């Protein structure tokens, strides 16, 4: 018999990338998170950037259709000096967001420093420190080869930690809502 007062939510976290995309899934029951899965989509073998974007879209849709997350938490691209790298990363993020929007999944975006701060208490924490915290906190026995997977899981856990703080979130449920909430980022010209 299921408890009608029991609150359950599944969060998909994505660390976008065009070489390796990391993801992690959390189940939160009565405010207690546990890991469902984490992994990566390796894209190194594809030389065509557009094919990589297609693979990202397909994998995110597959994760959504398999695990039925209630929300998507995604790492925002950071502003680096290499404009081409940032553009490619932004495209990867956009494709993952489009996949979520195609399934009407609300999206929450977090800066890398925000995720590290939420997970370790330090915005400048290393990927290894984030992974170590996740391993201990979520009692993960086998850690993945790539930190991209733990970064995806960290985005999901950051979102869980921020759930009670609506000021730190940005959620959209449709393209129309995204355009209305972000008039300066979208141009009709």
N, C-alpha and C positions, 0 to 999 in steps of 0.2 A: 504494500500500500504506500503510495507516495504522499508526502507531506505537502499540503496545499500552501503552506507558509514558506516553504523552501524556495529560495531565490537562486536561480542558476543562469549563468551567462557564459558564452564562449567568445573569446577574443582572439582574432588573428592578427599577429604582428608581422610586419614586413620591413626588412632592411633592403631597400632597392639597390640594384646594381646591374651593370651590363656585362660584367664578367662572372660574378656570383651574386645571386639574389638569395638572401636568407629569410627564413620564415619560422615562426613559432606559434603554437596554439595553446591557449590557457583555458581551462574550465574553472569558473569561479562559482562555488556553491556556498551559500550563506557567508559571502565575503571572504572565503578561503580559496586561494588560487592553487591549482595543480596543473602540471604540464600534461598536455595530451600528446603533442608531437612537436618536433622541430627538425629542420633540415635545410638543404640548399638546392637551388637550381643552378647547375653549372652551365655557363654559356660560352666558355672559352673556345669550344670546338666550332662555334659558328662565326664565320668571318663577316657575314652580312648583318649590319646593325639592325635593319628592319626585321630580319628573321628573329633576332634576339628579342625584339619588342613583342613580336607575335608569340614567342615561347613564354615570355613573362605573363602576357595576358592569359594564355591558355592554362598555365600552371596555377595562377591565382584563381581563375574560375574553377579549376579542378579542386583546389583546396576548399573553396567556398561550397561547392556542390557536395564534397565528401564530408566536411565537418560542420557545415551550417552555422558559421559564426554569426553572432549578433552584431559585432562591431569589428572594424578594421582600424588598427593603430599602425601608422606608418612613419618611418623616419624621414624627416624633411632633408632635402639636399643642403649641404653646408656650403658656404661661400668660400671657394678656394681661389687660387690665382689662375688656374687653368680653366679658361672659359669653355673650351670644347668638352672637357671632362664633366664640368658642371651641367652643360647642356644635355649630354648623354644620360647623366644621372637623373636629371629632371624629366627626361622622356621616359625613363624606366619607371620612375615614381608615378608619372601621369598614366602610364599604361596599367599599372597595378591599381591605381585609383579608378580608372575607367572600368576595370574588371569588377571591382566592388560595386560601383554605381550601376553596372549592368544587372546586378543581382539585388539592388536596393539595400546594400549594406552601408550603414552610416560610417563615415571616415573621420578619424581623429589624427591630426598631424603633430608630431613632436620634433623639436630640434635635437640634434645629437647630444648637446650639453644638457638639455632638460632630461633626456632619458638617463644619462649617466648620473646626474644629480639625484633623480628619483630612485635609482637602483642602489647606488653606492654612497650617496651623500656628498659626492664630489663630482663636479661637472667636468673635471679634467682627468677622471679615472681612465685607466687603460682598458683595452678590450679584455685583457686577461683578468683584471680585477672585476669587471662586469660579469664575465663568465664564472669566476669563482663564487661570487655572491649568488648568482642564479643556481649554481650547483648545490650550494649549501641550503639556500632558502627553499628551493623547490625539491630538494632531495633527489637530484638527478644522478643516477649511477654512472651512465656512460656519456661522456661529453663528445660532441661532434668534432670532426677534423677542422672545420672552418669556423671562425668567430662570427661569420655572417649569420649563421644559424642562431647563435646566442644573442646576437644583436637584434634579430627579428623577435626572439622571445622577450628580450629586454623591452622592446617597444610595447609589446602586449602587457607586460607587467607594469611598466610605467603608466600605461593607460588605466590599468586597474587601480593603481595607487592614486591617480589623479581623478578618479571617478567622482569623488565628493567635492571636487573643486572646479565648478563649471567655468570659471574665468580662464583657466589654463587650457581649455579645449576649444577646438574648432570642428564642428560637425556639419556635414551636409548629407542629405539623403537623395538628392537628384541633381542633374546638371542645372536645372532652372534655379534651384536653391543656391547652388554654388555661385552661379552668375549674380544672383541678387545679393549674396553676402560678400562678393568680391568684385565690385564694379570696376575697380582700378586694375584688376588683373586680367580682365576680359574685355576685348574690344570688338564691336560689331562691324568694324571697318575692314 
